[in-house]
Amino acid sequence: MKFSEIAAGIGNIGQMIDTDKEITDICYDSRKVRPGCLFVAINGSNTDGSRYIPDALKAGAVAVLTEKPLESLSLPEGTGYIKTDNALVAMAQASCRFFDYPSKKLKLIGITGTSGKTTVSHIVYSVLQNSGIKSGLIGTINVVIDGAATQSAHTTPLSRELQEIFANMVARKVGACVMECSSHALDQGRVEGCDFDICAFLNIARDHLDYHKTAEAYKEAKLKLFTSYARRKTACVVNLDDPFSREIISRCRGEVITFSTSGNADVITRDAKVCADHVEFTLCIKGACVPVYFHMGGDFNVSNAVAAAAICYANGISLPDIKKGIELCKPVCGRFQAVRTDKPFSVIVDYAHTPDELEKLLISARKITKGRLLTLFGCGGNRDRGKRPIMGRIAVSNSDVSVISSDNPRYEEPMEIIREILPGIPEDMKDKTTIEPDRRKAIRQILLEARPDDVVVIAGKGHEGYQEIRGVRLDFNDLKIAEDILKTI
């Protein structure tokens, strides 16, 4: 594609120098530049992308897109140049143009919320596929195109990769795609230019304050899906059980479809029965009702299932097909996932890593616990430090026994993170709490503590197959480690 053709799709150009050289790709990592690339210099939290322009040019880039003025750069004669005030947004617009606006050629469903995005998107994907619609999924665990899965690097990929994924889906005749929309992606404009047919809001609670700094900024990022990216024709699916729904409804552009597990809405549930490995409920859409059996435990999965049902209803799928797709949906890895064991107690692995998610998880686990509830948890390093004592209070207050351990400490010392968790634990509850920073040892410790009829919850990492320590990712999977330990005790 000609450089000028790509530039025609960018809306925030301050200055431009054209080039007659063909653009073969768009790249933002100078190490991956190949001859003919348009190099996008992105400013990150720790680096200035323009520093890598010389490396990109040496590797064969023929044009650059940057926030830096021309006079501060030394570009060879004939190099294409675009000055923009927001390189991330401009890259998204350029990527849409380069891949020929692929999201316009399929039914695109975007889901946002603090928790539940992964489970809801997997249920929606199951309903779509089992309704005869060849479908795609983009999310935290993986990218799936008509059954073929690859591992994800981000909940919502950066725009260049995102548009390429859409293009691959279109090439494979995919009719619909359901994708998780993280607050980072919405704030950074990764979904700029995406043509959403349905946008869904699940819930909001404290998360990612290390990035957004304030709860209000986090909320505004979530709102962007409905205020900046939804259009008049976009159906907006909203959870009436969350107080923030009122603001979403008042500000969203398109038709509103509501869901609830507790009140009047377009799509509701009744008579829910919650177990460790499944939930049963009656699903009602506009007065028509069917019984549903969903193969994931925990009462929050009733809310996840009804959210998916509302999204599929907005997509025009019939109630019988929605029921079939929910019931055929396989359990999502690391979400209220029961560990296989012949022991007289239950073990559950879950991704819960925010205060709200941990509280919902433990309340759900308590409902299925005949004996004691034992909880292992930690907090991630180099993330929101303010949530650490809050999670300590929630974990200990809702458990009979607690073990505080490491999550992904990243570049922080594990014991420093634990020391910031401890102030949240009430004095009269400290005697039922122990500390073991080595997560493998902590899992073994809590499993050895379990008695008949107890429920053990291992929280925080869920599906993750690694533990990040001092910036190094080591193989580590809570589910596999728990299974291995259970075979030996």
Helices and strands as residue ranges (DSSP letters): H 3-7, E 13-17, E 25-27, G 30-32, E 37-40, G 49-52, H 53-58, E 63-66, G 70-72, E 80-84, H 87-98, G 102-105, E 107-112, H 117-130, E 135-138, E 142-145, E 148-151, H 159-171, E 176-180, H 183-188, E 196-201, H 209-212, H 215-224, I 225-229, E 235-239, H 245-251, E 256-260, E 267-274, E 279-285, E 288-294, H 300-314, H 319-328, E 337-338, E 346-350, H 355-367, E 373-377, H 387-397, E 401-404, H 414-421, G 422-424, G 427-432, E 433-435, H 439-449, E 455-459, E 466-469, E 472-475, H 478-486
